[in-house]
Amino acid sequence: MLTLQALQERVVNSELGQEWINDSWMNQDVWALTDLGYTEEELKISGIRNLYFTNFSLPWLKLLAKLTAKAIARNKHSVDIIRSRNSQLKQLDEFLISTGYTQPQLLENTLLQEFIAKNRQRQSTINYITKLWAEEQWLKLDYISIKLPIKRPKIETIPEEVLHQVYENFDLFPAPLERFFRLQIILGCRLGELLKIPRQCLKQEGEKWFLLRWIEKQKNWKFYQIHPLVAELILEQQKFLDTKLGSNSDFDKLFCKISTYSKNTGSRGNRFKVEPVYLSEVLNRKTIYAWLKDFSEKAHLKDKHGNKFNLTSHMFRRTKASIMAYCEAEDEYIAAVLGHSSLDMLPHYRKRSLERLEKEANAKNYVDMYGRVTSFKPRKRRYEQLADIMEIKVSTSLGECHRPTMLGDCQYRYACLGCGYHRVTEEDKPKIEIDIKNLETDLKQANTAGKKRTSTEINRLLELLKTRLQGLNKINNLNGD
């Protein structure tokens, strides 16, 4: 039997344990997260200040939970991760008490799999502690991680009919919150990233505007080029802060705390009836969640079936991804805008986009430089109106340019036909046919004059145009079928 004393001896002899076992915190059941290295800003945004171990019944598991928390903080995982894993270890404590398996040596594979089966989110925590505890030789668990079947992620976007309702009722929000949610859907930021945007976040170079953003997955700050209308929105918010908090205020975030608390009643008033008070404090997640919940009720948001629609902050980000996929933005561009560390999630957004596009059989089609029919061109819808602000496509003298603006200046200027980002539709067919005839005339003249270099260039352009024309003819055949 592994006693608490024997476990403590193992901890003392381990690399990390000998550093932590004599820490005064180990005798305390409430830990301030600032003492674990988390900043005041992180705690204000998350709305969590302390980590609690008061509800653990098994002393050996409480000890391991504290050591695990120290390890998580040491690896600089987020506040949400440390809170979540500590909560799941508490759930493991309750599960072991309820089943009667209270000794550490009884934690065998079948028991742990039963614990995971009740909530699959627990698997990542069990995987983490199994590796950590074994490496430090605190406790070796008889556990075999089972690869669970991969489910298609639930991509909760805002349906178009609901998005229309949201935009119609945006003015219900106080002006700063309206700007906040407009920015989130335009930028595709995670909530925490948006809350961290500094007050002085804009940079202008000529006519171009750039926004300083924190990228959570990459743990760094980056400047991103933004549309002038987005810059205008941010400038409005900066002016608002100058008015409400004072231009000399040392508050350094773009969005401040919004309070509807009444001193007279000692409670919070109706968010959409009480004039809010703006404080020089960081706006936190809980406040955002509460406003969105009340907004869904106040605006009577409903889906196309007439069911109530509960709006969440992350839906704005997912909707941004779906809009970009819908408008045929490149995967790398979508990943860069959203701050994804990999392209794994993008096929799911792309699939959702294609499912919607396939329903538009009578719409126009795009053809690229290789003659491939790439997608149905969406009708002028509300999603496409948003795409205009996102600068996902630009009209050219022939067809459209789909090159992401974040890639910088175009090296193919005045040579769109040879660019992989160029697209044409059936509307361009008459012009292509005219250009082919004109080029064929020019080719005869060049051959007669013996201008080989001119003939070579004309043949190259003819090939590019004829390839596009073949693609457009494919569309006619498909429509005929």
C-alpha positions in Angstrom: 0.0 0.0 0.0 1.3 3.4 -0.9 0.8 5.7 2.1 0.8 9.5 2.1 4.2 9.4 3.8 5.7 7.1 1.2 4.3 9.4 -1.6 5.9 12.4 0.1 9.3 10.5 0.2 9.0 9.9 -3.6 8.2 13.6 -4.1 11.2 14.6 -2.1 13.5 12.4 -4.2 12.1 13.7 -7.6 13.6 16.6 -9.6 10.6 19.0 -9.3 9.3 17.6 -6.0 12.4 18.4 -4.0 12.1 22.0 -5.1 8.5 22.3 -4.2 7.7 19.9 -1.3 9.0 22.3 1.4 7.2 25.3 -0.1 4.9 27.0 2.4 2.2 26.9 -0.2 1.9 23.1 0.0 0.2 23.6 3.4 -2.3 26.0 2.0 -5.5 25.2 0.2 -6.1 28.5 -1.5 -3.4 29.7 -3.9 -3.2 33.2 -5.5 -2.5 32.7 -9.2 -0.3 35.8 -9.2 2.1 33.8 -6.9 2.3 31.2 -9.7 3.5 33.7 -12.2 0.3 34.8 -13.8 -0.1 38.5 -14.4 -2.8 40.8 -13.1 -3.9 41.4 -16.6 -4.4 37.7 -17.3 -6.4 37.3 -14.1 -8.6 40.3 -14.7 -9.4 39.1 -18.2 -10.2 35.6 -17.1 -12.1 36.6 -14.0 -10.2 34.0 -11.9 -7.8 35.0 -9.1 -7.3 31.9 -7.0 -6.9 28.1 -7.2 -8.8 26.1 -4.6 -7.9 22.7 -3.1 -10.4 22.8 -0.2 -12.8 20.2 -1.6 -10.3 17.3 -2.0 -11.1 14.4 0.3 -8.1 12.2 -0.5 -4.8 13.6 0.9 -2.5 11.9 -1.6 -4.6 13.2 -4.5 -4.6 16.7 -3.0 -0.8 16.6 -2.8 -0.5 15.5 -6.4 -3.0 18.1 -7.5 -0.9 20.8 -6.0 2.3 19.5 -7.6 0.5 19.3 -10.9 -0.7 22.9 -10.6 2.9 24.0 -10.0 4.0 22.0 -13.1 1.3 23.6 -15.3 2.2 27.1 -14.1 5.9 26.3 -14.7 5.2 25.4 -18.3 3.3 28.7 -18.7 0.0 27.2 -19.7 -3.0 29.5 -19.6 -5.2 30.4 -16.6 -8.1 28.4 -18.2 -5.9 25.3 -18.5 -4.7 25.3 -14.9 -8.3 26.0 -13.7 -9.7 23.2 -15.9 -7.2 20.6 -14.9 -7.5 21.3 -11.2 -11.3 21.1 -11.6 -11.0 17.7 -13.3 -8.7 16.4 -10.6 -11.4 17.4 -8.1 -13.9 15.4 -10.1 -11.5 12.4 -10.0 -11.4 12.8 -6.2 -15.2 12.7 -6.0 -15.4 9.8 -8.5 -12.9 7.7 -6.4 -14.8 8.4 -3.2 -18.1 7.4 -4.8 -16.7 4.2 -6.2 -14.7 3.2 -3.1 -11.3 3.1 -4.8 -9.5 5.5 -2.4 -6.0 4.2 -2.6 -3.6 5.3 -5.3 -2.5 1.8 -6.2 -6.1 1.0 -7.2 -6.1 3.5 -10.1 -6.0 0.9 -12.8 -6.9 1.3 -16.5 -10.5 0.1 -16.4 -11.3 2.6 -13.5 -9.7 5.5 -15.3 -11.4 4.7 -18.6 -14.8 4.7 -16.7 -13.9 8.1 -15.3 -13.1 9.4 -18.8 -16.2 7.9 -20.4 -18.4 10.1 -18.2 -16.8 13.2 -19.8 -14.4 12.9 -22.7 -12.8 16.2 -21.9 -11.1 14.5 -19.0 -8.9 12.4 -21.2 -6.4 15.2 -21.9 -6.0 15.8 -18.1 -5.5 12.1 -17.5 -3.0 11.9 -20.3 -1.1 14.9 -18.8 -0.9 13.6 -15.2 0.0 10.1 -16.3 3.0 11.4 -18.2 4.0 14.0 -15.5 3.6 11.7 -12.5 5.5 8.9 -14.2 8.4 11.1 -15.3 8.8 12.5 -11.8 8.3 9.0 -10.3 5.5 10.3 -8.0 3.0 7.7 -9.1 2.9 5.3 -12.1 -0.7 4.8 -13.3 -1.8 1.6 -15.0 -3.4 3.5 -17.8 -3.5 3.0 -21.6 -4.7 6.0 -23.5 -7.3 5.0 -26.1 -7.4 7.0 -29.3 -11.0 8.1 -29.3 -12.8 8.4 -32.7 -12.3 11.8 -34.2 -15.5 13.7 -34.3 -16.1 16.4 -36.8 -15.7 19.6 -34.7 -18.9 21.5 -34.0 -18.4 24.7 -36.0 -20.9 27.0 -34.4 -21.1 30.0 -36.8 -23.8 32.6 -36.8 -26.4 31.7 -39.5 -26.9 34.4 -42.1 -30.4 35.2 -40.9 -29.2 35.6 -37.3 -26.2 37.7 -38.4 -28.7 40.1 -40.1 -30.6 40.4 -36.8 -27.4 41.0 -34.9 -26.4 43.8 -37.3 -29.9 45.3 -37.1 -29.7 45.4 -33.3 -26.1 46.3 -32.7 -27.1 49.8 -31.6 -28.7 48.2 -28.5 -25.2 47.8 -27.1 -23.4 50.7 -25.5 -21.1 52.2 -28.2 -17.9 50.6 -26.9 -19.4 47.1 -26.9 -20.8 47.6 -30.4 -17.3 48.5 -31.6 -15.9 45.5 -29.6 -18.1 42.9 -31.3 -17.8 44.5 -34.8 -14.1 44.3 -34.4 -14.2 40.7 -33.3 -16.1 39.5 -36.4 -13.9 41.6 -38.7 -10.6 40.6 -37.1 -11.5 37.0 -36.1 -9.8 37.5 -32.8 -10.1 35.1 -29.8 -11.9 36.9 -27.0 -8.7 37.1 -24.8 -6.7 38.5 -27.8 -9.2 41.3 -28.3 -9.3 42.2 -24.6 -5.5 42.5 -24.7 -5.3 45.0 -27.6 -3.5 48.0 -26.3 -5.0 51.5 -26.4 -2.3 52.7 -28.7 -2.5 49.9 -31.2 -2.5 51.6 -34.6 0.3 52.4 -37.0 0.0 54.3 -40.3 2.4 54.0 -43.2 1.2 56.2 -46.0 -2.4 55.2 -46.8 -2.0 51.8 -45.1 -3.1 51.1 -41.5 -1.7 48.4 -39.3 -3.1 46.9 -36.0 -0.9 45.5 -33.2 -2.5 42.2 -32.1 -1.6 39.5 -29.5 -1.6 36.0 -31.1 -2.4 33.6 -28.2 -1.2 30.4 -29.9 2.1 31.9 -30.9 2.6 33.9 -27.8 3.7 37.1 -29.6 2.6 40.5 -30.8 2.2 41.2 -34.5 1.2 44.1 -36.7 -1.6 43.2 -39.3 -2.7 45.4 -42.1 -6.3 46.4 -41.7 -8.9 48.2 -43.8 -9.2 52.0 -43.3 -12.8 51.5 -42.1 -11.5 49.1 -39.4 -8.9 51.8 -38.4 -11.7 54.3 -38.2 -13.6 52.1 -35.8 -10.6 51.8 -33.6 -9.9 55.5 -33.7 -13.5 56.1 -32.6 -12.9 53.9 -29.6 -9.6 55.7 -28.7 -11.5 59.0 -28.8 -14.2 57.5 -26.6 -11.5 56.6 -24.0 -10.0 60.0 -24.2 -13.4 61.6 -23.5 -14.5 59.2 -20.7 -11.2 58.4 -18.9 -9.2 61.4 -20.0 -6.4 61.6 -22.6 -3.8 61.6 -19.8 -5.2 58.4 -18.2 -2.6 55.7 -17.8 -5.2 53.0 -18.7 -3.5 51.1 -21.5 -6.2 48.8 -23.0 -8.5 49.6 -26.0 -11.6 48.5 -24.0 -12.3 49.4 -20.4 -14.6 47.9 -17.8 -18.4 48.6 -18.3 -20.5 48.6 -15.1 -24.2 48.8 -14.6 -23.9 48.3 -10.8 -26.2 50.7 -8.8 -25.0 51.9 -5.4 -28.6 52.8 -4.5 -30.0 49.3 -4.9 -26.8 47.4 -4.3 -27.4 45.3 -7.4 -26.8 45.3 -11.1 -29.6 47.0 -13.1 -31.0 46.0 -16.5 -28.0 46.2 -18.9 -30.1 47.8 -21.6 -31.9 50.3 -19.5 -29.2 51.6 -17.1 -26.6 54.1 -18.3 -23.3 52.2 -17.9 -20.3 53.6 -16.0 -16.9 53.3 -17.6 -14.0 52.5 -15.3 -10.2 52.4 -15.8 -10.1 48.6 -15.4 -9.7 45.7 -17.8 -12.9 44.4 -19.4 -13.2 40.7 -18.5 -14.7 37.6 -20.1 -17.6 37.3 -17.6 -18.9 40.8 -18.5 -18.8 39.9 -22.2 -20.7 36.6 -21.6 -23.4 38.4 -19.6 -23.9 41.1 -22.2 -24.2 38.6 -25.0 -26.7 36.5 -23.1 -28.9 39.5 -22.4 -28.5 40.8 -25.9 -29.8 37.5 -27.3 -32.9 38.0 -25.2 -33.3 41.7 -25.8 -32.9 41.4 -29.6 -35.1 38.3 -29.7 -32.6 36.4 -31.9 -34.1 33.5 -33.7 -32.9 31.0 -36.3 -34.8 30.2 -39.6 -36.9 27.7 -37.7 -38.1 30.3 -35.2 -36.0 28.8 -32.3 -34.2 31.1 -29.8 -30.6 31.7 -30.8 -28.0 32.1 -28.0 -25.1 34.2 -29.2 -21.6 33.5 -27.9 -18.4 35.4 -28.4 -16.5 32.6 -30.1 -19.2 32.5 -32.8 -18.0 35.8 -34.2 -14.5 34.3 -34.7 -15.9 31.2 -36.3 -18.2 33.2 -38.6 -15.2 35.2 -39.7 -13.5 32.0 -40.7 -16.5 30.7 -42.6 -16.9 34.0 -44.4 -13.3 33.8 -45.6 -13.7 30.2 -46.7 -17.0 31.1 -48.4 -15.1 33.8 -50.4 -12.4 31.4 -51.4 -9.6 32.9 -49.3 -6.4 30.8 -49.2 -6.0 28.4 -46.3 -2.7 30.0 -45.2 -4.4 33.4 -45.2 -7.3 32.2 -43.0 -4.8 30.6 -40.6 -2.7 33.7 -40.4 -5.7 36.0 -39.8 -7.2 33.7 -37.1 -3.8 33.0 -35.5 -4.1 29.2 -35.9 -1.0 27.2 -35.1 -1.9 24.7 -37.8 -4.2 24.2 -40.8 -6.1 21.3 -39.1 -9.3 23.2 -38.5 -9.6 24.8 -41.9 -11.0 21.9 -43.9 -14.0 21.9 -41.6 -14.7 25.6 -42.3 -14.0 24.9 -46.0 -16.5 21.9 -46.0 -19.2 24.0 -44.4 -18.6 26.7 -47.0 -18.8 24.2 -49.9 -22.0 22.7 -48.5 -23.5 26.2 -48.7 -22.0 26.9 -52.1 -23.3 23.7 -53.7 -26.8 24.8 -53.1 -26.3 27.7 -55.5 -26.3 25.7 -58.7 -27.5 28.6 -60.8 -24.8 31.1 -59.7 -21.7 32.0 -61.6 -18.4 30.1 -61.5 -14.8 31.1 -61.1 -12.1 29.8 -63.4 -8.4 30.1 -62.5 -5.3 30.4 -64.7 -5.2 26.6 -65.1 -8.8 26.4 -66.5 -10.1 24.8 -63.3 -13.7 25.6 -62.2 -12.8 26.5 -58.6 -16.1 27.4 -56.9 -19.6 28.9 -57.3 -19.5 32.6 -57.0 -21.8 33.8 -54.2 -24.6 36.2 -54.9 -24.4 39.6 -53.4 -25.4 38.6 -49.8 -24.8 40.0 -46.4 -21.8 37.8 -46.0 -20.2 39.2 -49.1 -20.8 42.7 -47.9 -18.6 41.9 -44.9 -16.1 40.4 -47.3 -15.8 43.7 -49.0 -14.5 45.3 -45.8 -12.2 42.3 -45.3 -10.6 43.0 -48.7 -10.8 39.4 -49.8 -11.1 40.2 -53.5 -10.3 43.1 -55.8 -11.8 43.8 -59.3 -9.3 44.0 -62.1 -9.7 45.0 -65.8 -10.3 41.4 -66.5 -11.8 39.2 -63.7 -11.0 39.5 -60.0 -7.8 39.3 -57.9 -8.1 37.0 -54.9 -4.6 37.6 -53.6 -4.7 38.2 -49.8 -3.7 41.8 -49.0 -1.6 40.7 -46.1 1.0 39.3 -48.6 2.0 42.8 -49.4 2.6 44.4 -52.8 1.9 42.3 -55.9 4.9 41.2 -58.0 2.6 40.5 -60.9 1.4 44.0 -61.3 -0.1 44.5 -64.8 0.4 40.8 -65.5 -2.7 39.2 -63.9 -3.1 36.5 -66.5 0.0 34.7 -65.1 -1.0 34.9 -61.5 -2.5 32.0 -59.6 -4.7 34.3 -57.5 -6.5 35.6 -60.6 -10.1 34.5 -61.4 -12.5 35.0 -64.3 -16.3 34.4 -64.7 -18.6 33.9 -67.6 -19.1 37.7 -67.7 -15.5 38.0 -68.8 -15.9 35.5 -71.7 -16.7 38.1 -74.5 -13.7 40.1 -73.5 -11.5 37.0 -73.5 -12.7 36.0 -77.0 -12.0 39.5 -78.3 -8.5 39.5 -76.8 -7.8 36.2 -78.4 -8.7 37.4 -81.8 -6.6 40.6 -81.4 -3.6 38.6 -80.2 -3.9 36.1 -83.1 -3.8 39.1 -85.5 -0.7 40.5 -83.6 0.9 37.1 -83.8 0.6 36.9 -87.6 2.2 40.4 -87.8 5.0 39.5 -85.5 5.7 36.2 -87.4 5.7 38.1 -90.7 8.2 40.7 -89.2 10.4 37.9 -87.8 10.0 39.2 -84.2 10.6 36.0 -82.3 10.5 37.4 -78.8 7.2 39.2 -79.4 5.8 36.0 -80.9 6.9 34.0 -77.9 5.2 36.4 -75.5 2.0 36.5 -77.6 1.8 32.7 -77.7 2.2 32.7 -73.8 -0.7 35.1 -73.4 -2.8 33.2 -75.9 -2.3 30.0 -74.0 -3.3 31.6 -70.8 -6.5 33.1 -72.3 -7.4 29.9 -74.2 -7.0 27.9 -71.0 -9.4 30.2 -69.2 -11.8 30.0 -72.1 -11.8 26.2 -72.0 -12.6 26.4 -68.3 -15.6 28.7 -69.0 -16.8 26.3 -71.7 -16.7 23.6 -69.1 -19.2 25.7 -67.0 -21.5 25.9 -70.0 -21.4 22.1 -70.4 -22.1 21.6 -66.7 -25.0 24.0 -66.8 -26.3 22.2 -69.9 -26.1 18.8 -68.1 
